[in-house]
Amino acid sequence: MATNADPTPPPPDLTGEIEVVGRISGSSNLAVLARLESASAAAVHVIYKPVRGERPLWDYPDGTLAGREVAAAVVSELGGWDLVPPTVLRDGPLGPGSVQLWIGDPYAPVPDDLVVDLVPEGRTPPGWHAVLDGETPSGSSVTVVHSGADDVRSLAVLDAALNNSDRKGAHCLRDGSGRLWAIDHGVSLSAEPKLRTVLWGWAGEPLPDAELERLERLSDALATSEGLDRLDALLPEHDVAALVGRVHRLLRVRVHPHPNPGWPSVPWPPL
């Protein structure tokens, strides 16, 4: 079973010159594939999301989506999840924006080691969790399922802390070693309850000890000026305060959250 327990390698150098390769088609906001050259390390590919390319969102009126992308990486690091690729806020050829390490080869086929999948209705594979039943455009009855791996469960807890409003299956990636990575956190960390995810398989179940330890570690970091300063530079103050409150609540109730009846619980499309 894949986990994120392996030692974290040194972070890549994301300070080098950004060379834009091309725009990411289908992105709701401007996102570009870029190559990052550094004198101190080998060139890497990144996804660069300039603030100037963000569309205004009525439900995220304050701050920037780029700031939320970076804040999600900070939260993942502070709690010891290490599920979000290295991400920084920096200047680039299209102005300031988030720059995140691209996982895998951008020119290779999409890996088939899926975290979320569609199966014929009612045929959930062993070790997987059913989320909802639906119908394909061709009329086939299907069930949306997700892996029950420990690292996927960790991601579900991280998303609860982040108040992630858009956890689709395509945002869960495994690299060549099988390590899980989570991307696309621009609509997260709102002060309003907005958790919307395909990873509901553990709703209402007790949080594992390992996840409680990560939440405690995050809570401790958020009690320091250093931890708060890192997030205050990226998010509106009320969103940082709401993050602290969510972490405290998760530690108090010690269970995976249930869907909020006043908010759509699954993003569309789920994959």
C-alpha positions as CSV (number, residue, x, y, z in Angstrom):
1,M,0.0,0.0,0.0
2,A,1.4,3.3,-1.0
3,T,2.2,5.8,1.7
4,N,4.1,9.1,2.1
5,A,6.3,7.8,4.9
6,D,9.5,7.8,2.9
7,P,12.0,10.6,3.7
8,T,11.2,13.8,1.8
9,P,13.9,14.6,-0.7
10,P,15.5,18.1,-0.7
11,P,13.1,20.7,-2.2
12,P,13.9,21.8,-5.8
13,D,15.2,25.2,-6.5
14,L,12.2,27.3,-7.7
15,T,14.1,30.6,-7.8
16,G,15.5,30.3,-11.3
17,E,14.5,32.0,-14.6
18,I,11.0,31.0,-15.8
19,E,10.7,30.1,-19.5
20,V,7.0,29.8,-20.5
21,V,6.4,26.7,-22.7
22,G,2.6,26.9,-23.3
23,R,-0.8,27.5,-21.7
24,I,-2.6,24.7,-19.9
25,S,-5.8,24.1,-22.0
26,G,-9.0,23.7,-20.1
27,S,-7.9,25.7,-17.0
28,S,-10.5,28.1,-15.7
29,N,-7.8,30.6,-14.8
30,L,-4.5,31.3,-16.6
31,A,-2.1,28.5,-15.9
32,V,1.0,27.8,-18.0
33,L,3.6,25.1,-18.2
34,A,7.0,26.5,-17.8
35,R,10.6,25.4,-17.6
36,L,12.6,26.7,-14.8
37,E,16.4,27.1,-15.2
38,S,18.6,27.3,-12.2
39,A,22.4,27.6,-11.9
40,S,22.4,25.4,-8.8
41,A,20.3,22.5,-10.0
42,A,18.9,20.7,-13.1
43,A,16.1,22.3,-15.0
44,V,12.6,21.4,-13.9
45,H,9.1,21.9,-15.2
46,V,6.6,23.9,-13.2
47,I,3.1,25.1,-13.4
48,Y,2.9,28.9,-13.2
49,K,-0.4,30.6,-12.3
50,P,-0.1,34.4,-12.5
51,V,-2.3,36.5,-10.3
52,R,-3.2,38.7,-13.4
53,G,-4.9,35.7,-15.0
54,E,-7.3,35.0,-12.1
55,R,-11.0,35.5,-12.7
56,P,-12.9,37.1,-9.8
57,L,-14.9,34.6,-7.8
58,W,-17.9,35.7,-5.8
59,D,-17.2,33.2,-3.1
60,Y,-13.5,34.0,-2.8
61,P,-13.6,37.8,-2.9
62,D,-10.5,38.4,-0.8
63,G,-6.8,37.4,-1.3
64,T,-5.6,35.6,-4.4
65,L,-5.9,32.1,-5.7
66,A,-2.1,32.0,-6.1
67,G,-1.8,32.8,-2.4
68,R,-4.1,30.0,-1.5
69,E,-2.1,27.6,-3.7
70,V,1.0,28.4,-1.8
71,A,-0.7,28.5,1.6
72,A,-2.0,24.9,1.0
73,A,1.6,23.8,0.5
74,V,2.6,25.6,3.7
75,V,-0.2,23.8,5.7
76,S,0.8,20.5,4.2
77,E,4.4,21.1,5.3
78,L,3.6,22.4,8.8
79,G,1.5,19.4,9.6
80,G,4.0,16.9,8.1
81,W,1.6,15.6,5.4
82,D,4.0,16.6,2.6
83,L,1.4,15.9,0.0
84,V,1.5,19.2,-1.9
85,P,4.3,19.7,-4.4
86,P,6.8,22.4,-3.5
87,T,5.1,25.7,-4.3
88,V,6.2,29.3,-4.0
89,L,4.8,32.8,-4.6
90,R,7.2,34.7,-6.8
91,D,7.5,37.0,-9.8
92,G,7.6,35.8,-13.4
93,P,7.3,36.9,-17.0
94,L,3.5,37.4,-16.5
95,G,3.9,39.0,-13.1
96,P,3.6,37.6,-9.6
97,G,2.0,34.2,-9.2
98,S,2.3,30.7,-7.7
99,V,5.0,28.4,-9.1
100,Q,4.6,24.7,-8.3
101,L,6.8,21.8,-9.2
102,W,5.3,19.8,-12.1
103,I,4.9,16.1,-11.0
104,G,6.1,13.7,-13.6
105,D,6.9,14.3,-17.3
106,P,4.5,16.8,-18.8
107,Y,4.9,15.2,-22.2
108,A,4.3,11.6,-21.1
109,P,0.9,9.8,-21.1
110,V,-1.2,10.2,-17.9
111,P,-0.3,7.4,-15.5
112,D,-2.9,4.7,-15.0
113,D,-2.3,4.4,-11.2
114,L,-5.6,6.1,-10.4
115,V,-6.7,7.3,-7.0
116,V,-10.3,8.0,-8.1
117,D,-12.1,5.9,-10.8
118,L,-15.4,5.0,-12.3
119,V,-16.6,1.3,-12.1
120,P,-19.8,-0.4,-13.1
121,E,-22.5,0.5,-10.6
122,G,-22.2,-1.5,-7.4
123,R,-18.8,-3.1,-8.3
124,T,-16.5,-1.4,-5.8
125,P,-13.1,-3.1,-5.9
126,P,-11.8,-4.5,-2.6
127,G,-10.0,-1.9,-0.6
128,W,-11.8,1.0,-2.3
129,H,-14.7,3.2,-1.2
130,A,-17.9,4.0,-3.1
131,V,-18.8,7.7,-3.1
132,L,-21.8,8.0,-5.4
133,D,-23.7,6.4,-8.2
134,G,-24.2,8.1,-11.5
135,E,-24.6,7.7,-15.2
136,T,-22.2,8.3,-18.1
137,P,-23.3,10.4,-21.2
138,S,-23.8,7.1,-23.0
139,G,-26.3,6.0,-20.3
140,S,-24.1,3.4,-18.4
141,S,-24.7,3.2,-14.7
142,V,-21.5,3.7,-12.8
143,T,-20.1,4.3,-9.3
144,V,-17.4,6.8,-8.4
145,V,-14.9,5.1,-6.1
146,H,-11.6,6.1,-4.5
147,S,-8.7,4.2,-3.2
148,G,-8.6,3.3,0.5
149,A,-4.8,3.6,0.8
150,D,-3.4,5.2,3.9
151,D,-1.9,8.2,2.0
152,V,-5.3,8.9,0.3
153,R,-6.9,8.9,3.8
154,S,-4.2,11.4,4.8
155,L,-5.2,13.6,1.9
156,A,-8.8,13.5,3.0
157,V,-7.7,14.8,6.4
158,L,-5.5,17.5,4.9
159,D,-8.4,18.6,2.7
160,A,-10.6,18.9,5.8
161,A,-8.1,21.2,7.4
162,L,-7.7,23.2,4.1
163,N,-11.5,23.4,3.6
164,N,-10.8,22.3,0.0
165,S,-13.6,23.2,-2.3
166,D,-12.5,21.3,-5.4
167,R,-10.9,17.9,-4.7
168,K,-11.4,16.2,-8.0
169,G,-9.9,12.8,-8.9
170,A,-7.6,14.5,-11.5
171,H,-6.0,16.5,-8.6
172,C,-4.6,13.3,-7.0
173,L,-1.4,12.2,-8.7
174,R,1.1,9.4,-8.2
175,D,4.6,9.8,-9.4
176,G,6.8,7.1,-10.9
177,S,7.6,5.8,-7.4
178,G,4.0,5.6,-6.4
179,R,4.1,8.6,-4.1
180,L,0.9,10.6,-3.8
181,W,0.7,14.3,-4.6
182,A,-2.2,16.7,-4.4
183,I,-2.5,19.7,-6.7
184,D,-4.9,22.6,-7.5
185,H,-5.7,24.3,-4.2
186,G,-6.7,27.8,-5.5
187,V,-10.2,27.4,-4.1
188,S,-9.4,26.3,-0.6
189,L,-8.9,27.9,2.9
190,S,-12.1,29.9,2.9
191,A,-13.5,31.0,6.2
192,E,-16.9,29.6,5.2
193,P,-17.5,25.8,5.3
194,K,-17.0,24.7,1.6
195,L,-15.5,21.2,1.8
196,R,-16.3,19.6,-1.6
197,T,-14.4,16.4,-2.4
198,V,-14.6,12.9,-3.9
199,L,-12.8,11.5,-0.9
200,W,-15.8,10.9,1.4
201,G,-15.2,7.2,2.0
202,W,-14.2,7.7,5.7
203,A,-16.9,10.2,6.6
204,G,-17.8,9.8,10.3
205,E,-15.0,7.3,11.1
206,P,-12.5,8.0,13.9
207,L,-9.3,9.8,12.7
208,P,-6.3,7.5,12.8
209,D,-3.6,8.3,15.4
210,A,-1.2,9.3,12.7
211,E,-3.6,11.9,11.4
212,L,-4.3,13.2,14.9
213,E,-0.5,13.6,15.3
214,R,-0.3,15.6,12.1
215,L,-3.2,17.8,13.2
216,E,-1.5,18.4,16.6
217,R,1.8,19.3,14.8
218,L,-0.1,21.7,12.6
219,S,-1.9,23.2,15.6
220,D,1.4,23.7,17.4
221,A,2.9,25.4,14.3
222,L,-0.2,27.7,14.1
223,A,0.4,28.7,17.7
224,T,3.8,30.2,16.8
225,S,4.4,33.6,15.3
226,E,6.6,32.0,12.6
227,G,3.8,29.7,11.4
228,L,1.2,32.4,11.5
229,D,3.4,34.9,9.7
230,R,4.0,32.5,6.8
231,L,0.2,32.2,6.3
232,D,-0.6,35.9,7.0
233,A,1.6,36.8,4.1
234,L,-0.6,34.6,1.8
235,L,-4.2,34.8,3.1
236,P,-6.7,37.3,4.5
237,E,-6.6,37.3,8.3
238,H,-10.1,35.8,8.8
239,D,-9.1,32.8,6.6
240,V,-6.1,32.1,8.8
241,A,-8.3,32.4,11.9
242,A,-10.8,30.0,10.3
243,L,-8.0,27.5,9.6
244,V,-6.9,27.5,13.2
245,G,-10.6,26.9,14.2
246,R,-11.0,24.0,11.9
247,V,-7.9,22.3,13.1
248,H,-9.0,22.7,16.7
249,R,-12.4,21.3,15.9
250,L,-10.9,18.3,14.1
251,L,-8.8,17.6,17.2
252,R,-11.9,18.0,19.4
253,V,-14.3,15.7,17.5
254,R,-11.6,13.3,16.3
255,V,-13.6,12.0,13.3
256,H,-13.6,12.5,9.6
257,P,-16.2,15.2,8.7
258,H,-19.5,14.5,7.1
259,P,-20.7,16.4,4.0
260,N,-22.3,19.8,4.7
261,P,-26.0,19.6,3.8
262,G,-26.0,23.3,2.8
263,W,-23.2,23.0,0.3
264,P,-22.6,20.7,-2.8
265,S,-20.5,17.9,-1.3
266,V,-18.9,16.5,-4.6
267,P,-17.2,18.6,-7.3
268,W,-18.3,18.3,-10.9
269,P,-17.0,16.6,-12.8
270,P,-15.8,14.3,-10.0
271,L,-12.8,13.1,-12.0
